[in-house]
Amino acid sequence: MTLNRNAWILIPARGGSVGVPRKNLRLLAGKPMIAYAIDAALSVVTSGRVIVITDDAEVSSVAEHYGAEVILETQTTPSDETLDTKILRNLPALRARGARDSDPVLTVQPTSPLITPATIRRGIEAFANAEIRSVLTVALDQHLRWKQDASGVIVPNFTARVNRQQLPLEYRETGGIIAARLGDIAAEGTRVIEPVAVLRLSGEESVDIDTYADLLAAAHLLTRRRIAIRVDASRSLGMGHVYRMLAFAAEVARHDLTIYLDENEPLGQTFFAATPYDTAEVSGDEDFLHRLSHAQPDLIVLDVLDTTADWISSLREAAPKAQIVSFEDRGSGAGEVDLLVAEFIDTPDVPERRKITGIEFALLAPAFELPRDFQPHAAHHATGVSEVLVLFGGTDPSELALRALSSLERVAFDGRVTVVRGLGAPPLHLEADALPFTVEILENVSNMPALMSRAQLAFTSAGRTVIELLSCGVPSICLAQNEKELTHTHATEDNGVLPLGLGSKVTDDALDGATRLLLDDHVLRADHAAKARAAGRLRSNRKTISAMFDHLGIDVLSVY
């Protein structure tokens, strides 16, 4: 603390710059770039010892607004002037403010907006060792380098061509911090004096703004949010929730995401193990709250069906600065979250200002987001049906796929049937040779739009698969897996779906009648296909994410 009280931090910030004009004042994630260096410095030393040196009146005004002292030079800084020259010229002004020869003087560059107070503190504390005369920041920089020899030929600057990680450790100066004692700077005419202590920075903290590309990199890092996602999958819960959260994660992947999964539900763990996202297993609600209290996310996203008001209150206590979004939530907690996203349920008790509803806000797998010109087109124009798709979710707890296949057998369909089975679905035992149609059973389908678009008709349950079929313009026969699915609002004839009700209660006669109707009636099937396409065109993941963050008061440009 004594060293902190004796240290001085100088922030040189000229008004002109070539690569990025007026870059020291350029807004970066909502505030002038120079403000980041000032804020970090003021977190370590008192305001009277944080001094911006500038030749620009506007920079001076902004620096004072953020709490720094200012030395306003009367002459414009020459473009070829070194920082050593600038600092030496202003040492008398430091002495006039009470600086002593033994005081550490740190130069902190405003073009290093990710320098942290902890790094500045380490730089000051290095001078506790009397033998250290200078401190500077470096970053690991291992690359296969080439150099120009005396004859002008470009030659390797390495002895063996190996992977970058196997190269000798090399570091580059970042320029973020260079420090020395005032007396040493005055005596030596430079801020870099042997012996030098180095502060190794992470790649993120070492960013220095020299080009627009650097500016975008810094903006990305400064606007990253910590997002906690709570979701599960199981035979009873199904796979729709994890698929939706995978689509959400893909849209906001540049942020700091953690997906929290129940340790007792291995299906969700298996699903996300094949993705690049960070996951954490929790033993229950209390464990999740404990994790949140340590992580302190900016956003909590819940896809766990119905929540309680008490639990939402507990989430707010654990992470008081976080906003909370819940999906498909009919519990008492739905009215307490910051935003409810309801793709296909009615939520009359939640105010309109705190919800977005309808299938136009559904989140689907990234493959469904390709531009229309790149997506395969459904074969809805065929007068007959040659291809039928059977999809009953990732778990098919009511074994509805077998009922669909049995109906196709009873009506003597003689085309091709493709059955898609998810991670949690039980195996199908079929006597394929005895069936009037050819059948193929697929698992872990990677390009679902291409598969769906081959079909003229599909059998499905009343979950998110309906919306995927709409996106591909495929008419469908819908059998609900459970009572909850019966409350979904999207499986309607207006959307090109023929809903039959709860699958376990639909008679064979009713199912066979629906199957014959859509197989034989080309006009009806074409009408349903047109309605499906019209409904499917309403949505996109980008639209949903934009609407979500707009409701939360977050600039969507800072999300993508």
Secondary structure, 3 states (H helix, E strand, C coil): CHHHHHCEEEEECCCCCCCCCCHHHCEECCEEHHHHHHHHHHCCCCHHHEEEEECCHHHHHHHHHCCCEEEECCCCCCCCCCHHHHHHHHHHHHHHCCCCCCCEEEEECCCCCCCCHHHHHHHHHHHHCCCCCEEEEEEECCCCCEEECCCCCEEECCCCCCCHHHCCCCEEEEEEEEEEEHHHHHHHCCCCCCCEEEEEECCCCCCCCCCHHHHHHHHHHHCCCEEEEEECCECCCECHHHHHHHHHHHHCCCCEEEEEEECCCHHHHHHHHCCCCCEEEECCHHHHHHHHHHHCCCEEEEECCCCCHHHHHHHHHHCCCCEEEEECCCCHHHHCCCEEEECCCCCCCCCHHHEEECHHHCCCCHHHHCCHHHCCCCCCCCCCCCEEEEECCCCCCCCHHHHHHHHHHHCCCCCEEEEEECCCCCCCCCCHHHCCCEEEEEECCCCHHHHHCCCCEEEECCCCHHHHHHHCCCCEEEEECCHHHHCCCCCCHHHCEEEEEEHHHCCHHHHHHHHHHHHHCHHHHHHHHHHHHHHHCCCCHHHHHHHHHHHCCCCHHHCC
